[in-house]
Amino acid sequence: MKTYDITPIVKNIEKTVAAHKVSDGNYARWLWQNDKGTRELGSNPYGCADAANILYSIGAFPRDPGERAKWVETLQAMQGEDGLFHELTHHEIHTTAHCAAALELFDAAPARPCTALHKYLEYDNFKGLMDGLNWSGNPWSESHKGAGVYVALNLTGAATKEWNDNYFRWFADNTDPETGLWMGPRYLEIERKAPMYFYMAGTFHYLFNHEYAHMPLMHPEKMIDTCIEMYDDPAGLPKNFGTKADFIEIDWIFCLTRAQRQTPHRFYEVRERLEDFAEKFLDFWYNADWEKNETLNDLHMLFGGVCGLAELQQTLKGKMVSDVPLKLVLDRRPFI
C-alpha cells in the first residue's frame, strides 16, 4: 500500500461540520429534508453530539471555555425528566449513551441520573434485557441496547464494580466459540435469520465496552477468522461496503484490529485485508461529492466514516498521513 495524504479529506470534514452549525455548541444533523419528510431539521441530539465527536477526532475540538460551556449546556438541556435522551431515528438507550459519551469529551456528564435505566442495575433485569433482544432477526440494532445500558450507567456513575463484573461475565459466558462473536445467549434456542455481518456489527458495540474496560475476548482468533472470511466472500458484507460514510466499516475494522491486539493469529493476513480495504475506502473519500453526498452531509453517518479513517490511520502506520493525526473517540470512552 502506498502512502496517502488525507489532509484534504480532513479539511473537507471540518468544512462540512461548520456548515451544520446553528450556534455555538448547537448543530443540525441534516441540511436538507428527505423524500419522506421525516428528518428533524435544525438542532438535533445527534447533530450536537456528532459535531463534537468529529471535531475531537480531527483535532479541531473547541478550546474556548465559553464555547465548550455552550456545548455542554445544549446537550444537557436535551435530557428528559426520566434521564433519557430521545431522537426519532434511534432507540432511546442509544441516544442516551451517545449524548452521555459526547458530554464526556468535555469532562462533563448528563445533568441528571438516567433513572429510567436504573432497573437494569438489578442483574435479573439486565439478563432479561439481553434475553429479550432480537438475536434472531436484528442483532445489529438490538446491540445498541445491550451496549448502551453499560455506557449510560457507567458514564453517569450509577454502575458499581459488582455490576460491571456481572456484565462482562455474561459476555464471557455467552461468546460463540465458533465465530468469536456474540450471537445471543447460549442457554437459549435461537434461530439465526440475520446475515453474519449483522452479528459482527452487533459484536462491535459490545467490543468497544470491553476495550474501554480492558477486558479480554474469549476467542479473538475466531473473531479474526470470521472477519477475514466475511471480507473474502463477495456476499459476506453489504454490496456498498466502503463506498459511503457509515458505521459498518468501523465495525469490521475495529473487530479485526482489536482482536489482533490480543493474538498474533493471522497477523499478516489481517494487515493485507486492511490495506486492501483502505485503498478502496480512500477512493470514496477522495472522489465524493461533498456538497451533495447524503452520507457525508448526515453528521451521524459522517462520524461513523471518520471513525473508520481514524482506526485505519492508527493501525496502518505511515500509510495515511495528515497534518494532525486523527484520534478515535473510543480510545477515550465507549460508544459511537
C-alpha positions in Angstrom: 0.0 0.0 0.0 1.4 3.4 -0.9 1.3 6.4 1.4 -1.8 8.7 1.2 -2.0 12.3 2.4 -5.5 12.5 3.9 -5.3 16.2 4.9 -7.6 17.3 2.1 -10.2 14.8 3.3 -9.8 16.1 6.9 -10.3 19.7 5.7 -13.5 18.7 3.8 -14.7 17.0 7.0 -14.2 20.2 9.1 -15.9 22.3 6.4 -18.9 20.0 6.4 -19.3 20.2 10.2 -19.1 24.0 10.1 -21.9 24.1 7.5 -24.2 22.3 10.1 -23.6 24.8 12.9 -26.7 26.5 14.3 -24.9 28.4 17.0 -22.0 27.8 19.5 -22.4 24.2 20.6 -25.6 23.7 18.7 -25.6 21.7 15.4 -28.0 20.2 12.9 -27.7 16.6 11.9 -29.0 17.2 8.3 -29.0 20.2 6.0 -31.9 19.1 3.8 -35.1 17.1 4.1 -35.6 13.6 2.7 -38.3 12.4 0.3 -40.5 11.2 3.2 -40.2 14.4 5.2 -39.2 12.6 8.3 -35.9 14.4 9.2 -35.7 16.6 12.3 -34.0 19.6 10.7 -32.3 22.2 12.9 -30.8 21.5 16.3 -30.6 17.7 16.9 -29.1 15.5 19.6 -27.0 13.6 17.0 -26.0 16.8 15.3 -24.7 18.2 18.5 -23.1 15.0 19.8 -21.5 14.1 16.4 -20.2 17.5 15.7 -18.3 17.3 19.0 -17.2 13.7 18.2 -15.9 14.6 14.7 -14.1 17.8 15.8 -12.4 15.8 18.6 -11.4 13.1 16.0 -9.8 15.5 13.6 -8.0 17.7 16.2 -10.3 20.7 15.9 -12.1 20.3 19.3 -13.2 23.7 20.8 -10.7 25.1 23.3 -12.5 28.3 24.3 -14.2 27.7 27.7 -17.2 29.7 26.8 -17.9 27.7 23.6 -17.3 24.4 25.5 -19.8 25.5 28.2 -22.4 26.3 25.5 -22.0 22.8 24.1 -22.4 21.2 27.5 -25.5 23.3 28.2 -27.1 22.5 24.8 -26.6 18.7 25.2 -27.7 18.7 28.9 -30.9 20.5 28.0 -31.9 17.7 25.6 -32.2 15.2 28.5 -35.7 14.3 29.6 -37.1 14.1 33.1 -36.6 10.3 33.1 -32.9 10.9 32.5 -33.1 9.7 28.9 -32.3 11.5 25.6 -34.7 11.0 22.7 -34.5 11.2 18.9 -36.7 9.8 16.2 -34.1 7.6 14.4 -32.6 5.6 17.3 -33.7 3.8 20.4 -33.6 6.0 23.5 -30.9 3.9 25.1 -28.6 4.5 22.1 -29.4 8.2 22.1 -28.8 8.5 25.8 -25.4 6.6 25.6 -24.4 8.6 22.6 -25.1 12.0 24.2 -23.5 10.9 27.5 -20.4 9.9 25.6 -20.3 13.2 23.8 -20.5 15.1 27.1 -17.6 13.1 28.4 -15.4 14.7 25.8 -16.0 17.9 27.6 -15.3 16.3 31.0 -19.0 16.6 31.7 -22.0 14.3 32.2 -25.8 14.5 31.8 -27.4 16.9 34.2 -29.4 14.2 36.0 -29.2 10.4 36.6 -30.5 8.1 33.9 -33.2 6.9 36.3 -35.2 5.1 33.6 -32.3 2.7 33.2 -31.6 2.1 36.9 -33.8 -1.0 36.8 -31.0 -2.7 34.9 -28.8 -2.4 37.9 -30.6 -5.4 39.1 -28.8 -8.3 37.4 -32.0 -10.2 36.7 -33.4 -7.2 34.8 -30.2 -6.9 32.8 -30.3 -10.6 32.0 -33.9 -10.2 31.0 -32.9 -7.3 28.7 -30.3 -9.5 27.0 -32.6 -12.4 26.7 -35.3 -10.2 25.1 -33.2 -8.8 22.4 -34.0 -9.8 18.8 -30.9 -12.0 18.3 -32.6 -13.9 15.5 -33.5 -11.1 13.1 -31.8 -7.9 14.1 -28.8 -8.4 16.5 -27.1 -5.3 15.0 -29.6 -2.6 16.1 -30.5 -4.5 19.2 -26.9 -4.3 20.4 -27.5 -0.6 20.9 -29.5 -1.5 24.0 -27.2 -4.1 25.4 -24.1 -1.9 24.9 -25.8 1.4 25.6 -27.0 0.5 29.0 -23.4 -0.2 30.1 -22.3 3.2 28.8 -25.2 5.2 30.2 -24.9 3.7 33.7 -21.1 4.0 33.8 -20.7 7.5 32.4 -23.3 8.7 34.9 -21.7 7.0 37.8 -24.5 4.6 38.6 -22.8 1.3 37.8 -20.9 -0.5 40.6 -17.8 -2.7 40.3 -20.1 -5.7 41.1 -22.5 -4.8 38.3 -19.7 -4.3 35.8 -18.1 -7.7 36.8 -21.5 -9.4 36.2 -21.9 -7.5 32.9 -18.7 -8.8 31.5 -19.1 -12.3 33.0 -22.3 -12.5 30.9 -20.4 -11.8 27.7 -17.6 -14.2 28.7 -20.1 -17.0 29.2 -22.0 -16.2 26.0 -19.3 -15.8 23.4 -19.9 -18.1 20.4 -16.8 -20.4 20.3 -17.2 -21.0 16.5 -17.2 -17.4 15.4 -15.8 -15.4 18.3 -18.9 -13.2 18.1 -21.8 -12.6 20.4 -24.6 -14.4 18.7 -27.1 -14.5 21.6 -27.4 -16.2 25.0 -26.0 -19.7 24.7 -28.7 -21.0 27.0 -31.5 -20.0 24.6 -32.6 -21.7 21.4 -32.1 -19.1 18.7 -32.9 -19.5 15.0 -30.4 -17.1 13.4 -32.0 -15.4 10.4 -29.8 -12.4 10.1 -26.7 -12.2 7.9 -23.4 -12.9 9.7 -22.3 -9.3 9.3 -25.3 -8.2 11.5 -23.8 -10.3 14.3 -20.3 -8.8 13.6 -21.8 -5.2 13.7 -23.6 -6.1 16.9 -20.5 -7.6 18.4 -18.7 -4.3 17.7 -20.9 -2.5 20.2 -20.1 -4.9 22.9 -16.4 -5.0 21.9 -15.9 -1.3 22.5 -17.2 -1.7 26.0 -14.6 -4.5 26.5 -11.9 -2.3 25.1 -12.9 0.6 27.5 -12.8 -1.7 30.5 -9.6 -3.5 29.3 -11.5 -6.8 29.3 -10.3 -9.8 27.3 -12.0 -11.6 24.5 -12.7 -15.3 24.9 -12.0 -16.3 21.2 -10.1 -13.5 19.5 -8.6 -15.9 16.9 -12.2 -16.9 15.9 -13.2 -13.3 15.6 -10.3 -12.7 13.2 -11.2 -15.8 11.2 -14.8 -14.7 10.9 -14.0 -11.1 9.8 -11.4 -12.4 7.2 -13.9 -14.9 5.8 -16.5 -12.1 5.7 -14.3 -9.8 3.7 -13.1 -12.5 1.3 -16.7 -13.6 0.5 -18.3 -11.4 -2.2 -21.6 -11.7 -0.3 -20.1 -11.5 3.1 -20.6 -7.8 3.6 -23.1 -5.2 2.1 -22.6 -4.5 -1.6 -21.9 -0.8 -0.8 -19.3 -1.6 1.8 -16.6 1.1 1.8 -18.4 3.3 -0.7 -20.1 5.7 1.8 -19.8 7.3 5.2 -21.4 4.8 7.6 -20.7 2.6 10.6 -20.5 -0.9 9.2 -16.9 -0.1 8.0 -15.6 0.8 11.5 -17.5 -2.2 12.9 -15.5 -4.6 10.7 -12.2 -2.7 11.1 -12.4 -2.5 14.8 -13.3 -6.1 15.3 -10.2 -7.1 13.3 -7.8 -4.5 14.8 -8.8 -5.0 18.5 -9.0 -8.8 18.2 -5.5 -8.7 16.8 -4.2 -6.8 19.8 -4.9 -10.0 21.8 -3.4 -12.6 19.5 -0.7 -12.9 16.7 -3.1 -15.1 14.8 -3.0 -14.4 11.0 -1.2 -11.1 11.6 -0.1 -10.5 8.0 -3.4 -11.7 6.6 -5.2 -9.1 8.7 -2.8 -6.4 7.5 -3.3 -7.4 3.9 -7.1 -7.1 4.2 -6.9 -3.8 6.0 -4.6 -2.3 3.4 -6.7 -3.6 0.5 -9.8 -2.1 2.1 -8.2 1.2 3.0 -7.3 1.9 -0.6 -10.9 1.2 -1.7 -12.3 3.3 1.2 -10.0 6.2 0.4 -11.1 6.2 -3.2 -14.6 7.0 -1.9 -13.4 9.9 0.3 -11.2 11.5 -2.4 -13.8 11.3 -5.1 -17.0 12.0 -3.2 -19.3 15.0 -4.0 -19.0 16.8 -0.6 -21.9 19.2 -1.5 -24.5 16.5 -2.4 -23.5 13.2 -0.9 -26.2 12.1 1.6 -24.0 10.2 4.0 -21.3 12.9 4.2 -23.9 15.5 5.0 -25.6 13.5 7.7 -23.3 14.2 10.7 -24.1 10.9 12.3 -23.1 8.9 9.3 -20.1 11.2 8.7 -18.9 10.5 12.2 -19.1 6.7 11.5 -16.9 7.2 8.5 -14.4 9.4 10.4 -14.1 6.6 13.0 -13.1 4.2 10.2 -10.4 6.6 8.9 -9.1 7.1 12.4 -8.7 3.4 13.2 -7.1 2.7 9.8 -4.6 5.5 10.3 -3.7 4.3 13.7 -3.3 0.7 12.5 -1.6 1.2 9.1 1.1 3.4 10.5 2.7 5.7 7.9 0.3 4.8 5.2 -2.4 7.5 5.9 -0.7 10.8 6.9 -2.3 14.1 7.9 -1.2 17.4 9.3 -2.9 16.5 12.6 -3.2 12.8 13.4 -6.8 11.5 13.8 -8.0 10.3 17.2 -10.6 7.6 17.7 -13.1 8.7 20.4 -13.4 5.0 21.5 -9.8 5.2 22.8 -11.1 7.8 25.4 -14.6 6.4 26.2 -17.1 3.9 24.9 -19.9 4.3 22.4 -20.4 5.6 18.9 
